[in-house]
Amino acid sequence: MATATQLKCACESCSCKVDETTGVKKNGQVYCSEACANGHPDGSGCGHEGCDCHK
């Protein structure tokens, strides 16, 4: 059984870890959420507990 690789979300201000197989993939990067992947167009953070990205 393969072990999933945990990566830091590609959003610079985000501190989340994301599984490369289940994360949101965009432009060759892996993000923890659609908000991070889309550059926080509405100003909201990713919503994950303990993460203050884009606040």
PDBQT receptor file of N, H, CA, C and O in Angstrom, charges set to zero:
ATOM      1  N   MET A   1       0.850  -1.190   0.000  1.00  0.00    +0.000 N 
ATOM      2  CA  MET A   1       0.000   0.000   0.000  1.00  0.00    +0.000 C 
ATOM      3  C   MET A   1       0.889   1.245   0.000  1.00  0.00    +0.000 C 
ATOM      4  O   MET A   1       1.803   1.364   0.817  1.00  0.00    +0.000 OA
ATOM      5  N   ALA A   2       0.621   2.148  -0.899  1.00  0.00    +0.000 N 
ATOM      6  H   ALA A   2      -0.121   2.052  -1.562  1.00  0.00    +0.000 HD
ATOM      7  CA  ALA A   2       1.429   3.366  -1.012  1.00  0.00    +0.000 C 
ATOM      8  C   ALA A   2       1.073   4.346   0.093  1.00  0.00    +0.000 C 
ATOM      9  O   ALA A   2      -0.080   4.441   0.514  1.00  0.00    +0.000 OA
ATOM     10  N   THR A   3       2.066   5.061   0.549  1.00  0.00    +0.000 N 
ATOM     11  H   THR A   3       3.003   4.984   0.207  1.00  0.00    +0.000 HD
ATOM     12  CA  THR A   3       1.856   6.081   1.565  1.00  0.00    +0.000 C 
ATOM     13  C   THR A   3       1.625   7.411   0.868  1.00  0.00    +0.000 C 
ATOM     14  O   THR A   3       2.380   7.788  -0.028  1.00  0.00    +0.000 OA
ATOM     15  N   ALA A   4       0.588   8.114   1.276  1.00  0.00    +0.000 N 
ATOM     16  H   ALA A   4      -0.025   7.807   2.004  1.00  0.00    +0.000 HD
ATOM     17  CA  ALA A   4       0.293   9.419   0.691  1.00  0.00    +0.000 C 
ATOM     18  C   ALA A   4       1.366  10.422   1.111  1.00  0.00    +0.000 C 
ATOM     19  O   ALA A   4       1.856  10.386   2.239  1.00  0.00    +0.000 OA
ATOM     20  N   THR A   5       1.714  11.296   0.208  1.00  0.00    +0.000 N 
ATOM     21  H   THR A   5       1.316  11.325  -0.708  1.00  0.00    +0.000 HD
ATOM     22  CA  THR A   5       2.726  12.304   0.496  1.00  0.00    +0.000 C 
ATOM     23  C   THR A   5       2.043  13.586   0.948  1.00  0.00    +0.000 C 
ATOM     24  O   THR A   5       1.172  14.117   0.260  1.00  0.00    +0.000 OA
ATOM     25  N   GLN A   6       2.451  14.074   2.114  1.00  0.00    +0.000 N 
ATOM     26  H   GLN A   6       3.159  13.642   2.673  1.00  0.00    +0.000 HD
ATOM     27  CA  GLN A   6       1.906  15.322   2.641  1.00  0.00    +0.000 C 
ATOM     28  C   GLN A   6       2.806  16.475   2.196  1.00  0.00    +0.000 C 
ATOM     29  O   GLN A   6       4.018  16.444   2.409  1.00  0.00    +0.000 OA
ATOM     30  N   LEU A   7       2.214  17.470   1.589  1.00  0.00    +0.000 N 
ATOM     31  H   LEU A   7       1.229  17.495   1.415  1.00  0.00    +0.000 HD
ATOM     32  CA  LEU A   7       2.939  18.651   1.131  1.00  0.00    +0.000 C 
ATOM     33  C   LEU A   7       2.360  19.879   1.807  1.00  0.00    +0.000 C 
ATOM     34  O   LEU A   7       1.223  19.859   2.279  1.00  0.00    +0.000 OA
ATOM     35  N   LYS A   8       3.145  20.952   1.855  1.00  0.00    +0.000 N 
ATOM     36  H   LYS A   8       4.069  20.969   1.473  1.00  0.00    +0.000 HD
ATOM     37  CA  LYS A   8       2.603  22.219   2.318  1.00  0.00    +0.000 C 
ATOM     38  C   LYS A   8       1.746  22.763   1.195  1.00  0.00    +0.000 C 
ATOM     39  O   LYS A   8       2.120  22.672   0.025  1.00  0.00    +0.000 OA
ATOM     40  N   CYS A   9       0.612  23.322   1.537  1.00  0.00    +0.000 N 
ATOM     41  H   CYS A   9       0.309  23.397   2.487  1.00  0.00    +0.000 HD
ATOM     42  CA  CYS A   9      -0.251  23.965   0.537  1.00  0.00    +0.000 C 
ATOM     43  C   CYS A   9       0.585  24.979  -0.242  1.00  0.00    +0.000 C 
ATOM     44  O   CYS A   9       1.406  25.683   0.346  1.00  0.00    +0.000 OA
ATOM     45  N   ALA A  10       0.385  25.059  -1.553  1.00  0.00    +0.000 N 
ATOM     46  H   ALA A  10      -0.282  24.487  -2.031  1.00  0.00    +0.000 HD
ATOM     47  CA  ALA A  10       1.172  25.947  -2.404  1.00  0.00    +0.000 C 
ATOM     48  C   ALA A  10       0.865  27.432  -2.193  1.00  0.00    +0.000 C 
ATOM     49  O   ALA A  10       1.592  28.286  -2.700  1.00  0.00    +0.000 OA
ATOM     50  N   CYS A  11      -0.180  27.744  -1.466  1.00  0.00    +0.000 N 
ATOM     51  H   CYS A  11      -0.770  27.051  -1.054  1.00  0.00    +0.000 HD
ATOM     52  CA  CYS A  11      -0.506  29.138  -1.130  1.00  0.00    +0.000 C 
ATOM     53  C   CYS A  11       0.528  29.622  -0.105  1.00  0.00    +0.000 C 
ATOM     54  O   CYS A  11       0.672  29.025   0.962  1.00  0.00    +0.000 OA
ATOM     55  N   GLU A  12       1.239  30.693  -0.425  1.00  0.00    +0.000 N 
ATOM     56  H   GLU A  12       1.122  31.178  -1.292  1.00  0.00    +0.000 HD
ATOM     57  CA  GLU A  12       2.333  31.144   0.439  1.00  0.00    +0.000 C 
ATOM     58  C   GLU A  12       1.911  31.487   1.857  1.00  0.00    +0.000 C 
ATOM     59  O   GLU A  12       2.669  31.233   2.793  1.00  0.00    +0.000 OA
ATOM     60  N   SER A  13       0.722  32.057   2.049  1.00  0.00    +0.000 N 
ATOM     61  H   SER A  13       0.106  32.263   1.289  1.00  0.00    +0.000 HD
ATOM     62  CA  SER A  13       0.313  32.466   3.385  1.00  0.00    +0.000 C 
ATOM     63  C   SER A  13      -0.375  31.345   4.165  1.00  0.00    +0.000 C 
ATOM     64  O   SER A  13      -0.760  31.534   5.319  1.00  0.00    +0.000 OA
ATOM     65  N   CYS A  14      -0.528  30.191   3.538  1.00  0.00    +0.000 N 
ATOM     66  H   CYS A  14      -0.215  30.038   2.601  1.00  0.00    +0.000 HD
ATOM     67  CA  CYS A  14      -1.234  29.072   4.163  1.00  0.00    +0.000 C 
ATOM     68  C   CYS A  14      -0.249  28.160   4.878  1.00  0.00    +0.000 C 
ATOM     69  O   CYS A  14       0.850  27.911   4.383  1.00  0.00    +0.000 OA
ATOM     70  N   SER A  15      -0.648  27.660   6.049  1.00  0.00    +0.000 N 
ATOM     71  H   SER A  15      -1.541  27.863   6.452  1.00  0.00    +0.000 HD
ATOM     72  CA  SER A  15       0.223  26.757   6.807  1.00  0.00    +0.000 C 
ATOM     73  C   SER A  15      -0.270  25.317   6.773  1.00  0.00    +0.000 C 
ATOM     74  O   SER A  15       0.276  24.463   7.472  1.00  0.00    +0.000 OA
ATOM     75  N   CYS A  16      -1.287  25.036   5.975  1.00  0.00    +0.000 N 
ATOM     76  H   CYS A  16      -1.730  25.729   5.407  1.00  0.00    +0.000 HD
ATOM     77  CA  CYS A  16      -1.874  23.698   5.922  1.00  0.00    +0.000 C 
ATOM     78  C   CYS A  16      -0.978  22.699   5.202  1.00  0.00    +0.000 C 
ATOM     79  O   CYS A  16      -0.201  23.052   4.314  1.00  0.00    +0.000 OA
ATOM     80  N   LYS A  17      -1.110  21.452   5.610  1.00  0.00    +0.000 N 
ATOM     81  H   LYS A  17      -1.741  21.165   6.331  1.00  0.00    +0.000 HD
ATOM     82  CA  LYS A  17      -0.495  20.326   4.904  1.00  0.00    +0.000 C 
ATOM     83  C   LYS A  17      -1.610  19.720   4.062  1.00  0.00    +0.000 C 
ATOM     84  O   LYS A  17      -2.771  19.696   4.468  1.00  0.00    +0.000 OA
ATOM     85  N   VAL A  18      -1.242  19.235   2.896  1.00  0.00    +0.000 N 
ATOM     86  H   VAL A  18      -0.298  19.254   2.566  1.00  0.00    +0.000 HD
ATOM     87  CA  VAL A  18      -2.249  18.679   1.993  1.00  0.00    +0.000 C 
ATOM     88  C   VAL A  18      -1.717  17.383   1.395  1.00  0.00    +0.000 C 
ATOM     89  O   VAL A  18      -0.530  17.272   1.088  1.00  0.00    +0.000 OA
ATOM     90  N   ASP A  19      -2.591  16.417   1.236  1.00  0.00    +0.000 N 
ATOM     91  H   ASP A  19      -3.556  16.506   1.486  1.00  0.00    +0.000 HD
ATOM     92  CA  ASP A  19      -2.237  15.144   0.617  1.00  0.00    +0.000 C 
ATOM     93  C   ASP A  19      -2.179  15.371  -0.886  1.00  0.00    +0.000 C 
ATOM     94  O   ASP A  19      -3.140  15.864  -1.477  1.00  0.00    +0.000 OA
ATOM     95  N   GLU A  20      -1.063  15.017  -1.505  1.00  0.00    +0.000 N 
ATOM     96  H   GLU A  20      -0.282  14.617  -1.025  1.00  0.00    +0.000 HD
ATOM     97  CA  GLU A  20      -0.912  15.314  -2.925  1.00  0.00    +0.000 C 
ATOM     98  C   GLU A  20      -1.913  14.574  -3.801  1.00  0.00    +0.000 C 
ATOM     99  O   GLU A  20      -2.137  14.974  -4.943  1.00  0.00    +0.000 OA
ATOM    100  N   THR A  21      -2.523  13.500  -3.293  1.00  0.00    +0.000 N 
ATOM    101  H   THR A  21      -2.341  13.175  -2.365  1.00  0.00    +0.000 HD
ATOM    102  CA  THR A  21      -3.494  12.760  -4.099  1.00  0.00    +0.000 C 
ATOM    103  C   THR A  21      -4.911  13.314  -3.967  1.00  0.00    +0.000 C 
ATOM    104  O   THR A  21      -5.739  13.096  -4.852  1.00  0.00    +0.000 OA
ATOM    105  N   THR A  22      -5.204  14.028  -2.875  1.00  0.00    +0.000 N 
ATOM    106  H   THR A  22      -4.532  14.205  -2.156  1.00  0.00    +0.000 HD
ATOM    107  CA  THR A  22      -6.566  14.523  -2.669  1.00  0.00    +0.000 C 
ATOM    108  C   THR A  22      -6.659  16.041  -2.685  1.00  0.00    +0.000 C 
ATOM    109  O   THR A  22      -7.761  16.589  -2.674  1.00  0.00    +0.000 OA
ATOM    110  N   GLY A  23      -5.522  16.730  -2.711  1.00  0.00    +0.000 N 
ATOM    111  H   GLY A  23      -4.627  16.284  -2.721  1.00  0.00    +0.000 HD
ATOM    112  CA  GLY A  23      -5.541  18.187  -2.725  1.00  0.00    +0.000 C 
ATOM    113  C   GLY A  23      -6.069  18.738  -4.040  1.00  0.00    +0.000 C 
ATOM    114  O   GLY A  23      -6.235  18.007  -5.016  1.00  0.00    +0.000 OA
ATOM    115  N   VAL A  24      -6.329  20.035  -4.048  1.00  0.00    +0.000 N 
ATOM    116  H   VAL A  24      -6.194  20.629  -3.255  1.00  0.00    +0.000 HD
ATOM    117  CA  VAL A  24      -6.803  20.719  -5.248  1.00  0.00    +0.000 C 
ATOM    118  C   VAL A  24      -5.587  21.038  -6.111  1.00  0.00    +0.000 C 
ATOM    119  O   VAL A  24      -4.698  21.781  -5.695  1.00  0.00    +0.000 OA
ATOM    120  N   LYS A  25      -5.555  20.476  -7.309  1.00  0.00    +0.000 N 
ATOM    121  H   LYS A  25      -6.278  19.873  -7.647  1.00  0.00    +0.000 HD
ATOM    122  CA  LYS A  25      -4.406  20.677  -8.197  1.00  0.00    +0.000 C 
ATOM    123  C   LYS A  25      -4.711  21.783  -9.202  1.00  0.00    +0.000 C 
ATOM    124  O   LYS A  25      -5.763  21.791  -9.840  1.00  0.00    +0.000 OA
ATOM    125  N   LYS A  26      -3.769  22.716  -9.330  1.00  0.00    +0.000 N 
ATOM    126  H   LYS A  26      -2.914  22.709  -8.812  1.00  0.00    +0.000 HD
ATOM    127  CA  LYS A  26      -3.923  23.802 -10.293  1.00  0.00    +0.000 C 
ATOM    128  C   LYS A  26      -2.538  24.281 -10.708  1.00  0.00    +0.000 C 
ATOM    129  O   LYS A  26      -1.699  24.566  -9.854  1.00  0.00    +0.000 OA
ATOM    130  N   ASN A  27      -2.297  24.370 -11.991  1.00  0.00    +0.000 N 
ATOM    131  H   ASN A  27      -2.979  24.138 -12.685  1.00  0.00    +0.000 HD
ATOM    132  CA  ASN A  27      -1.022  24.831 -12.541  1.00  0.00    +0.000 C 
ATOM    133  C   ASN A  27       0.177  24.064 -11.978  1.00  0.00    +0.000 C 
ATOM    134  O   ASN A  27       1.226  24.650 -11.709  1.00  0.00    +0.000 OA
ATOM    135  N   GLY A  28       0.014  22.763 -11.804  1.00  0.00    +0.000 N 
ATOM    136  H   GLY A  28      -0.837  22.287 -12.023  1.00  0.00    +0.000 HD
ATOM    137  CA  GLY A  28       1.117  21.934 -11.338  1.00  0.00    +0.000 C 
ATOM    138  C   GLY A  28       1.408  22.034  -9.849  1.00  0.00    +0.000 C 
ATOM    139  O   GLY A  28       2.390  21.465  -9.373  1.00  0.00    +0.000 OA
ATOM    140  N   GLN A  29       0.582  22.738  -9.116  1.00  0.00    +0.000 N 
ATOM    141  H   GLN A  29      -0.217  23.200  -9.502  1.00  0.00    +0.000 HD
ATOM    142  CA  GLN A  29       0.755  22.905  -7.669  1.00  0.00    +0.000 C 
ATOM    143  C   GLN A  29      -0.396  22.203  -6.953  1.00  0.00    +0.000 C 
ATOM    144  O   GLN A  29      -1.421  21.905  -7.565  1.00  0.00    +0.000 OA
ATOM    145  N   VAL A  30      -0.229  21.940  -5.665  1.00  0.00    +0.000 N 
ATOM    146  H   VAL A  30       0.604  22.182  -5.167  1.00  0.00    +0.000 HD
ATOM    147  CA  VAL A  30      -1.271  21.296  -4.872  1.00  0.00    +0.000 C 
ATOM    148  C   VAL A  30      -1.671  22.231  -3.734  1.00  0.00    +0.000 C 
ATOM    149  O   VAL A  30      -0.826  22.731  -2.991  1.00  0.00    +0.000 OA
ATOM    150  N   TYR A  31      -2.973  22.450  -3.618  1.00  0.00    +0.000 N 
ATOM    151  H   TYR A  31      -3.658  22.044  -4.221  1.00  0.00    +0.000 HD
ATOM    152  CA  TYR A  31      -3.529  23.372  -2.620  1.00  0.00    +0.000 C 
ATOM    153  C   TYR A  31      -4.484  22.624  -1.699  1.00  0.00    +0.000 C 
ATOM    154  O   TYR A  31      -5.004  21.569  -2.061  1.00  0.00    +0.000 OA
ATOM    155  N   CYS A  32      -4.716  23.174  -0.504  1.00  0.00    +0.000 N 
ATOM    156  H   CYS A  32      -4.294  24.031  -0.210  1.00  0.00    +0.000 HD
ATOM    157  CA  CYS A  32      -5.598  22.519   0.462  1.00  0.00    +0.000 C 
ATOM    158  C   CYS A  32      -7.069  22.813   0.204  1.00  0.00    +0.000 C 
ATOM    159  O   CYS A  32      -7.943  22.113   0.716  1.00  0.00    +0.000 OA
ATOM    160  N   SER A  33      -7.345  23.846  -0.587  1.00  0.00    +0.000 N 
ATOM    161  H   SER A  33      -6.635  24.414  -1.003  1.00  0.00    +0.000 HD
ATOM    162  CA  SER A  33      -8.742  24.239  -0.809  1.00  0.00    +0.000 C 
ATOM    163  C   SER A  33      -8.874  24.993  -2.129  1.00  0.00    +0.000 C 
ATOM    164  O   SER A  33      -7.885  25.445  -2.706  1.00  0.00    +0.000 OA
ATOM    165  N   GLU A  34     -10.103  25.118  -2.588  1.00  0.00    +0.000 N 
ATOM    166  H   GLU A  34     -10.906  24.751  -2.119  1.00  0.00    +0.000 HD
ATOM    167  CA  GLU A  34     -10.375  25.899  -3.804  1.00  0.00    +0.000 C 
ATOM    168  C   GLU A  34     -10.015  27.372  -3.577  1.00  0.00    +0.000 C 
ATOM    169  O   GLU A  34      -9.528  28.041  -4.488  1.00  0.00    +0.000 OA
ATOM    170  N   ALA A  35     -10.255  27.876  -2.361  1.00  0.00    +0.000 N 
ATOM    171  H   ALA A  35     -10.651  27.333  -1.621  1.00  0.00    +0.000 HD
ATOM    172  CA  ALA A  35      -9.945  29.284  -2.072  1.00  0.00    +0.000 C 
ATOM    173  C   ALA A  35      -8.461  29.564  -2.291  1.00  0.00    +0.000 C 
ATOM    174  O   ALA A  35      -8.102  30.564  -2.913  1.00  0.00    +0.000 OA
ATOM    175  N   CYS A  36      -7.601  28.687  -1.785  1.00  0.00    +0.000 N 
ATOM    176  H   CYS A  36      -7.893  27.875  -1.280  1.00  0.00    +0.000 HD
ATOM    177  CA  CYS A  36      -6.156  28.859  -1.972  1.00  0.00    +0.000 C 
ATOM    178  C   CYS A  36      -5.781  28.695  -3.449  1.00  0.00    +0.000 C 
ATOM    179  O   CYS A  36      -4.996  29.479  -3.982  1.00  0.00    +0.000 OA
ATOM    180  N   ALA A  37      -6.331  27.696  -4.095  1.00  0.00    +0.000 N 
ATOM    181  H   ALA A  37      -6.969  27.058  -3.662  1.00  0.00    +0.000 HD
ATOM    182  CA  ALA A  37      -6.000  27.415  -5.493  1.00  0.00    +0.000 C 
ATOM    183  C   ALA A  37      -6.379  28.570  -6.411  1.00  0.00    +0.000 C 
ATOM    184  O   ALA A  37      -5.715  28.816  -7.418  1.00  0.00    +0.000 OA
ATOM    185  N   ASN A  38      -7.437  29.268  -6.063  1.00  0.00    +0.000 N 
ATOM    186  H   ASN A  38      -7.977  29.069  -5.245  1.00  0.00    +0.000 HD
ATOM    187  CA  ASN A  38      -7.921  30.366  -6.902  1.00  0.00    +0.000 C 
ATOM    188  C   ASN A  38      -7.408  31.733  -6.472  1.00  0.00    +0.000 C 
ATOM    189  O   ASN A  38      -7.845  32.754  -7.003  1.00  0.00    +0.000 OA
ATOM    190  N   GLY A  39      -6.484  31.762  -5.517  1.00  0.00    +0.000 N 
ATOM    191  H   GLY A  39      -6.128  30.933  -5.086  1.00  0.00    +0.000 HD
ATOM    192  CA  GLY A  39      -5.896  33.033  -5.091  1.00  0.00    +0.000 C 
ATOM    193  C   GLY A  39      -6.795  33.874  -4.200  1.00  0.00    +0.000 C 
ATOM    194  O   GLY A  39      -6.657  35.097  -4.151  1.00  0.00    +0.000 OA
ATOM    195  N   HIS A  40      -7.716  33.226  -3.495  1.00  0.00    +0.000 N 
ATOM    196  H   HIS A  40      -7.829  32.233  -3.535  1.00  0.00    +0.000 HD
ATOM    197  CA  HIS A  40      -8.615  33.920  -2.553  1.00  0.00    +0.000 C 
ATOM    198  C   HIS A  40      -9.346  35.084  -3.216  1.00  0.00    +0.000 C 
ATOM    199  O   HIS A  40      -9.230  36.220  -2.754  1.00  0.00    +0.000 OA
ATOM    200  N   PRO A  41     -10.096  34.828  -4.287  1.00  0.00    +0.000 N 
ATOM    201  CA  PRO A  41     -10.753  35.909  -5.026  1.00  0.00    +0.000 C 
ATOM    202  C   PRO A  41     -11.763  36.709  -4.204  1.00  0.00    +0.000 C 
ATOM    203  O   PRO A  41     -11.985  37.890  -4.472  1.00  0.00    +0.000 OA
ATOM    204  N   ASP A  42     -12.374  36.069  -3.205  1.00  0.00    +0.000 N 
ATOM    205  H   ASP A  42     -12.194  35.110  -2.987  1.00  0.00    +0.000 HD
ATOM    206  CA  ASP A  42     -13.347  36.791  -2.375  1.00  0.00    +0.000 C 
ATOM    207  C   ASP A  42     -12.769  37.194  -1.027  1.00  0.00    +0.000 C 
ATOM    208  O   ASP A  42     -13.492  37.679  -0.157  1.00  0.00    +0.000 OA
ATOM    209  N   GLY A  43     -11.458  36.992  -0.850  1.00  0.00    +0.000 N 
ATOM    210  H   GLY A  43     -10.871  36.598  -1.556  1.00  0.00    +0.000 HD
ATOM    211  CA  GLY A  43     -10.794  37.414   0.373  1.00  0.00    +0.000 C 
ATOM    212  C   GLY A  43     -10.917  36.450   1.533  1.00  0.00    +0.000 C 
ATOM    213  O   GLY A  43     -10.406  36.727   2.618  1.00  0.00    +0.000 OA
ATOM    214  N   SER A  44     -11.585  35.319   1.331  1.00  0.00    +0.000 N 
ATOM    215  H   SER A  44     -12.000  35.094   0.449  1.00  0.00    +0.000 HD
ATOM    216  CA  SER A  44     -11.743  34.380   2.432  1.00  0.00    +0.000 C 
ATOM    217  C   SER A  44     -10.542  33.452   2.538  1.00  0.00    +0.000 C 
ATOM    218  O   SER A  44      -9.853  33.186   1.553  1.00  0.00    +0.000 OA
ATOM    219  N   GLY A  45     -10.304  32.966   3.749  1.00  0.00    +0.000 N 
ATOM    220  H   GLY A  45     -10.863  33.182   4.549  1.00  0.00    +0.000 HD
ATOM    221  CA  GLY A  45      -9.230  32.008   3.969  1.00  0.00    +0.000 C 
ATOM    222  C   GLY A  45      -9.692  30.617   3.594  1.00  0.00    +0.000 C 
ATOM    223  O   GLY A  45     -10.795  30.435   3.079  1.00  0.00    +0.000 OA
ATOM    224  N   CYS A  46      -8.844  29.637   3.853  1.00  0.00    +0.000 N 
ATOM    225  H   CYS A  46      -7.948  29.785   4.272  1.00  0.00    +0.000 HD
ATOM    226  CA  CYS A  46      -9.180  28.261   3.489  1.00  0.00    +0.000 C 
ATOM    227  C   CYS A  46     -10.199  27.648   4.448  1.00  0.00    +0.000 C 
ATOM    228  O   CYS A  46     -10.859  26.665   4.111  1.00  0.00    +0.000 OA
ATOM    229  N   GLY A  47     -10.326  28.227   5.637  1.00  0.00    +0.000 N 
ATOM    230  H   GLY A  47      -9.789  29.026   5.911  1.00  0.00    +0.000 HD
ATOM    231  CA  GLY A  47     -11.316  27.743   6.592  1.00  0.00    +0.000 C 
ATOM    232  C   GLY A  47     -10.852  26.588   7.451  1.00  0.00    +0.000 C 
ATOM    233  O   GLY A  47     -11.634  26.068   8.247  1.00  0.00    +0.000 OA
ATOM    234  N   HIS A  48      -9.594  26.167   7.316  1.00  0.00    +0.000 N 
ATOM    235  H   HIS A  48      -8.959  26.590   6.670  1.00  0.00    +0.000 HD
ATOM    236  CA  HIS A  48      -9.092  25.071   8.128  1.00  0.00    +0.000 C 
ATOM    237  C   HIS A  48      -8.655  25.590   9.500  1.00  0.00    +0.000 C 
ATOM    238  O   HIS A  48      -8.040  26.650   9.608  1.00  0.00    +0.000 OA
ATOM    239  N   GLU A  49      -8.979  24.838  10.527  1.00  0.00    +0.000 N 
ATOM    240  H   GLU A  49      -9.479  23.976  10.439  1.00  0.00    +0.000 HD
ATOM    241  CA  GLU A  49      -8.666  25.225  11.897  1.00  0.00    +0.000 C 
ATOM    242  C   GLU A  49      -7.168  25.491  12.074  1.00  0.00    +0.000 C 
ATOM    243  O   GLU A  49      -6.326  24.699  11.649  1.00  0.00    +0.000 OA
ATOM    244  N   GLY A  50      -6.863  26.609  12.702  1.00  0.00    +0.000 N 
ATOM    245  H   GLY A  50      -7.547  27.252  13.047  1.00  0.00    +0.000 HD
ATOM    246  CA  GLY A  50      -5.476  26.948  13.006  1.00  0.00    +0.000 C 
ATOM    247  C   GLY A  50      -4.725  27.630  11.871  1.00  0.00    +0.000 C 
ATOM    248  O   GLY A  50      -3.550  27.965  12.025  1.00  0.00    +0.000 OA
ATOM    249  N   CYS A  51      -5.377  27.839  10.744  1.00  0.00    +0.000 N 
ATOM    250  H   CYS A  51      -6.331  27.567  10.619  1.00  0.00    +0.000 HD
ATOM    251  CA  CYS A  51      -4.708  28.479   9.616  1.00  0.00    +0.000 C 
ATOM    252  C   CYS A  51      -5.239  29.896   9.428  1.00  0.00    +0.000 C 
ATOM    253  O   CYS A  51      -6.449  30.111   9.362  1.00  0.00    +0.000 OA
ATOM    254  N   ASP A  52      -4.329  30.854   9.342  1.00  0.00    +0.000 N 
ATOM    255  H   ASP A  52      -3.346  30.679   9.396  1.00  0.00    +0.000 HD
ATOM    256  CA  ASP A  52      -4.733  32.250   9.213  1.00  0.00    +0.000 C 
ATOM    257  C   ASP A  52      -4.488  32.814   7.806  1.00  0.00    +0.000 C 
ATOM    258  O   ASP A  52      -4.358  34.025   7.631  1.00  0.00    +0.000 OA
ATOM    259  N   CYS A  53      -4.425  31.922   6.806  1.00  0.00    +0.000 N 
ATOM    260  H   CYS A  53      -4.530  30.938   6.948  1.00  0.00    +0.000 HD
ATOM    261  CA  CYS A  53      -4.127  32.420   5.472  1.00  0.00    +0.000 C 
ATOM    262  C   CYS A  53      -5.184  33.411   5.006  1.00  0.00    +0.000 C 
ATOM    263  O   CYS A  53      -6.385  33.212   5.189  1.00  0.00    +0.000 OA
ATOM    264  N   HIS A  54      -4.712  34.441   4.422  1.00  0.00    +0.000 N 
ATOM    265  H   HIS A  54      -3.737  34.602   4.273  1.00  0.00    +0.000 HD
ATOM    266  CA  HIS A  54      -5.539  35.475   3.783  1.00  0.00    +0.000 C 
ATOM    267  C   HIS A  54      -6.583  36.096   4.690  1.00  0.00    +0.000 C 
ATOM    268  O   HIS A  54      -7.712  36.341   4.265  1.00  0.00    +0.000 OA
ATOM    269  N   LYS A  55      -6.211  36.353   5.942  1.00  0.00    +0.000 N 
ATOM    270  H   LYS A  55      -5.294  36.154   6.287  1.00  0.00    +0.000 HD
ATOM    271  CA  LYS A  55      -7.149  37.040   6.854  1.00  0.00    +0.000 C 
ATOM    272  C   LYS A  55      -6.726  38.477   6.996  1.00  0.00    +0.000 C 
ATOM    273  O   LYS A  55      -7.369  39.241   7.715  1.00  0.00    +0.000 OA
TER     274      LYS A  55
